């Protein structure tokens, strides 16, 4: 069991409220498809440009643009700043990169929100971008070391000797879809957790089908009209399958955990490799009023956790199960005190395992150090407008998508009921990490 002291909320200690004003993303595309020739910079610039157009920010100096990418080429060393310079924002807008695997976009929002709450920033764009179509392919270490030795050589004789080694040194390093510490992919790690927790195939397929159906319905009613800007001929996420059903998904063969038997995870209940970019606009209430931009919601708090998935008992993608109870305790809330739950659907099995863990008295006591289970949620409030299984999952871009999407959901619900509303975000990430947050309206 991992333990740590519970920090009390600082909301009453002079922190300003952080407004979420909306966001923008480009439609997400399956890898090697519509965005096969688009770079990280192309896509992030497009997302920022769409936000600048939507919120009338042309020539505006924001206090920060915070974003990142998981897969970066060497030319992406100053990715976010270069994307800002290619956008309509003022070139006096400072920007920096941040990376925390799949939690990048949400962590960028947490960092930006903290800056606003403390009075350091008035306005922030936070998000991320990723492409697996334009993945970094690097020289192998032998070739790189030889070329560096040639550069350092003091005489031509030494240089010629080193040049003679080049044919043998030729080689490239292609990115591998595996955890450096285990060699297993996210999917294989998730399959281990799914088997250990006996997550059923039928439940995974039902969650996946519902995600597609709910997102398709949200598109049809215009929910995404002010959250997405077209890019390279795409107007909708091309992974979306409006006619997806449990019956169709049941015909797919498992692709993860096959070696161990009783495999349940398929291409249909797992997210595909995806390209895309997103940003969310956060600000102080004063800045929003000055720019005549309505506040959709407020970014209340965030919490990040990590687990020992190498030598410990935890699954790679189960860190949010640790982060959420800390977040709840700090804010005096229970798991049931939410109108919406946005749990990132990296794999349907991970969402179901997470919910099962919070319902388990043994898990909550032995792993989380709690006296009682967090309990069950009302699943009709889960990912109500679809999530990653439908949209796709460009690693660093998912957090920005969820923040903007949840903020709009909250604003709509509050307008409908006239009552305060609250949403919980949970994003699992590579490296055994998890990023979570609370939004309110």
N, C-alpha and C positions, 0 to 999 in steps of 0.2 A: 504493500500500500504506500502510495506517495502522499506525503502530508506537507502542508505549508500553512502559515498563518493567514487568516482571512483579513484582507484589508478592508477597512470601512470606506463607504462611498464618500467622495469629496464633493458631491454635488452641492452641499450646503456651505462649502468653504470658499465662496467667492467665485466659483466657476460659472462662466456664462453658458447659456443654452446654445446648443449647436443645431442650426437649422439644416434640414435636408431639403433642397429645392427641386430635386429631380435628377436627371442625368441623360446620358446618350450612349448608345452603343451601335455598332454596325451589326447587321444580321450575322449570326455565326454560321460558318461553313465547314462542312466535313473536309478533313485533310485531303490534299491533292485534288481539290475540286475548284470551285469558283475563285478562290484566293491563292491558287498554286504559285502565282508569280508576284504576290504581294508580300512586302517585308513587314516586320514588326513596326518599323517607323511609318510605313504607308498606312497601316491600319490604325495605329494609335493617333496619328495625325488626323485621320478621317473621323475618329470618335471625338477628339477634341474640337475639331472644326464644326461638327454637328452640334455639339453643346454650345459653342460660341454663337452659332446661327440661331439656335433655339432660344437662348437667353439674352440675345442682343449684346454680346460681349466683344464685338469687333473693336479692336484697339484698346480693350480693357486690360489693365494690369491687375492680375490676380496675385494674391500673396504667395501662393504655391500651387504647383501642379506636381502631384506625387503619384507615381505609377511604376510599373516594372514588368519584366517578362521572365519566365522561367528558362526558356530556351533562347539564348542570345548569341548572335554572331559577334566577332570582334568589332565590327563597325557599329554595334549597338552600345558601345561603352558609355555614351551619354544620351541614351535613347529618349528619355522623357523630355529633356531640354531641347534636343533636336526636333522632336515632334511639336513642341510648343513653337519653335522658330518657323515651322512650316505651316502653322495655323494662323487664324485671324487675331489671336490674342496679341497683346502688346509684347514686343520682344524684351521688355523690362520685367516680364513675369519669370521669376526664378522657378526652377524645377529640379527634381532629383529622382533617382531610381531607388526602388525598394524591392526586395525579393524575399518571399517566404512561401515558395512553392505555390500550391493551389490556394493558399490563404493570402496571397499577395494583395489582391484588390481590396479585400476587407481590412487587412492590416494597414494599407495605405489610408483608408478612410478613418481608422482609429487614430493614426498619427496626425492626420489633418484635423480631426475633431478635437484632439487634445490641444493642438496649437490654437484653435479657435476658442476653446473653453478657457484657456489661460491668457487670452488677449494677445497672443503673438501673431495670429492671423485673423483676417476678416473674411477671406474667401479662399476656397481651396477646391480644385478638381482632383479627385482621387480615383484611381482605377488600375487598369493593367491591360496587357496584350500578350498574345502568344500565337505562334504558328508552328505547326509540325510539318507543314509543307516545305518551308524554307529553313529546315533544321541545320544547325551548325555541324559541318563536317570538317574536322581539323587534321593537320598533319600528325602522323604518329610521333611518339616521343623520340625515336631514333633519328628520324629526319630532322625534327626540330632541334635536337641537341647538336647534330652535325652542322646544321646551318649556323647556329649560334657560335659554335667553335670556329667555323670559317670566318665569321665576322670578327672574332677576337684574335685570330692568328696575326702574328707580327711580321711574317715573311711569306714569300710566294711558295717556297718549298713546302712549308707546313700547310698552306692553303691547298696545294695540289694533292698532297697526301689525303687531306680530308675530303676533297672533291671525289677522290677515288672510292670513297665509302658510300657515296650517294645512292648508286643503284640498289645496294643491299639495304639501305636505310629507308627506301621508299615505302610508304604506307600511310593509311589514314585511320583516324578514330571516328567512328560513326556513333552518334548518341544511342545509348541503350535504354530501353524501357524497363529499368530495374533499379531497385534501391542499392546504393553503393555498399552498404553493410551486409546485405543478404543475397544480392543478385536476383531477388525475386521481384517481379513486376507488382504494381499496385493491385492488379487484378488477382494475382496469385495470393498475395497477402490477404486480400478481402475474402478470397475463397476459403482460406484457413479459418478466418473468423466466422464466416457463414456456416461452415461445417461444425465448428466448436459450439456455436450457439443455436444450431439446428434451425437455421432460417430456411423456410420453405420456398421452393421454386414457384409455386402458385402465387404466393404473396409477393414475390419479387416481380413477377410478370404483371400482376394486378397494379402494383405501384407504377411500373413503367407505362402501361397502357393509359392509366389515369393521367400521368404527367403529359403525355402527348395530347390526350383529349382535352384536358383543361387549358393547355397552352393554345391549342387550335381555336378553342372557343374564345379565349381572351383576344387573340388576333382578330377574330371575326367581329367581335363587339367593339373593336377600335382601341382596346386597352393599351396596345403598344405604339399607337400612332405618335405619341409625343415622348417615346423612350428610345426609338430606333430611327436612324437615318440610313437611306439606301447606300450601298457600296458595290461597285463593280457588277451592277445588274441584279443584285440580290435585294429583295424587299422583305423577305422572311428568312428565318433560320432554315437552312436546307436539310437539316436532320429531322425536322418536324414531320411526323407521320400522323395526320389527322384521323386516319382510319385504323390506327393501331388498335389491337384488341388482345385480350388474354388468349383467345383461341389461336390467333396468328403467332403470337410470341411463343406459344407452347410448342410450335413446330421446330423451333431453332435448337440446334445442338449446343451443349455447354462448351465454352472455350477456356474457362479458368477452373483450376482444381481438378482437371480431368484425371491426372495421374493417381489421385488419392481416392477415386470412386465417389459416388453419390454427388457428382458435380451439379450445381444448380445455376451457375452464372453464365449467361449467354451474351451475344452481341446485342441482343434486344433489351436486356435489363442492366446493361453497362453502358457508360457513355463512350462514344467514339472519339478518336483523335480529332480535334477541332481547331479551326483558326478563327480569330476574332479579337475585338477590343471593346472596352467599355470605360466610361468615367461617370462619377457621381459628383454633383455640385453641392458643396457644404458651405455654410457661411454663418456669420453672426446674424442675429435678428435685425440689427441696425443696418447692416449691409444689404440684406434682403429688402428691407423697406425702402432704402435709398434707391435701389435698382428696380423697384416695383415688381418684384418676383414673389409670388405667393409661397408661403412655407407649406410643404406637404407633411413633414414630420420632423421630429427631433432625434438626434443621435445621442442617446443617453449614456451608454457605457460600452466597453468592450473588454474581453478577457481572452488570453491566449494560454494554451497548455501544451505540454509535451509528454509523451509516454516512452517507456522502455520496451520497444517492440523487438529488440535484439536478444536480450537475455532475460527480460521480464515476462510477465503473463499477458501483456497487452497486445491487442491487434494494432497494426500499423495506422489504421485510420480511425482509431477510437479515442483520440485525444479530446475531441469535443465533449465526450462524456465527463471528463474531468473539468474542463473549462466552464461549462454551464452551471454546475452547482456553486462554484466560486462566484460567478457573476450574479446568480440569484441571491446568494447570501449577502453580498455587498450591497445589493439594492433592495433587500427586504422583500423578496418576491418568492413565489413558488412556481413550479413548472406549469401549473394550470392557470397562472395569471396572465395569459396571453390570448389575443384574438387571432393571431396568425403565427405560424411556425414556418420558417424558411430553412429547411435542412438540405444542404447541397447534395444532389443525387449523383455523386461520383459513380456509385453502384447502388442499385436498389437494395442489395443485401446490407450495405453499410448503414443506410437510413433505418432499416428494420432492426439491425443489430443495436444501433444506438438507442432506439426507442425501447427495445427489450432490456437493455442494460439499465436504463433509468427506472424501469418497472421492477427490476429484480432487487429484492432485499439483500441477497447475498452479494451481488455485484456492488451495490451502493455502500454496503458496510465494509467489505473486504478490500475493494479497490479505491473507493472514494472517501472512506472514513465517515460515512453518514450513519445516523441512528435509524433512519427509515428510508425506504426508497423514494425517489423523486415522484414516482407515480406515472400513470398513463396520461396521454394528451388526447384531446378530441381530434381524431384524425381528419375530420371534415375541415379543419383549420390548417391542414398541412399542405404547403406548396399549392395554394389555391388557383394560381394562374400558370401552373406548370413550372418545371425547373430543369435541371441540367440533362436529365434523360431525354427530354424533348428538344431543348435548345442546343445541346452540345456543351462542351466544357473546354474552352481555350484557357488553360490553367490559370494564368494571372488575371484573366478578364472576368472570371465568374463572380468575384466579390463585388465589383462595381455594378454588374447586372443585378445582383440580388438587392443591394442597398437601394438603388433607384426604383426597382420593381416593388419592393416592400413599402417604401415611402409612399408610392402612389396608391397601393392597396389600402394603407392606413388612412390616407386622406379621403379616399372614396368611402370607406366604412364609416369614418367620423361624419362625413357629410350626410350619409344615409341615416345614421342613428342619432346624431347629435351628442354622442357620448365619447369620452376619451377612449382611445384604443392603443394597443401595444403589440409589438411583434418581436420575435426572437430569431436571430440568424445563427446558424451553425455551419461551419465549413471545415471539413477534414483536409489534411494536407500531407504531402510526402514528408519523410523524415520523422514520422510519428508526432505530428503537430496538429493543432486544431485552433481555429480562430472563431470567436463568437461575439455577438453584439446584441444590444437592445435598442429598438427604435420605438418612439411613442408619438401619438398625434392627439 
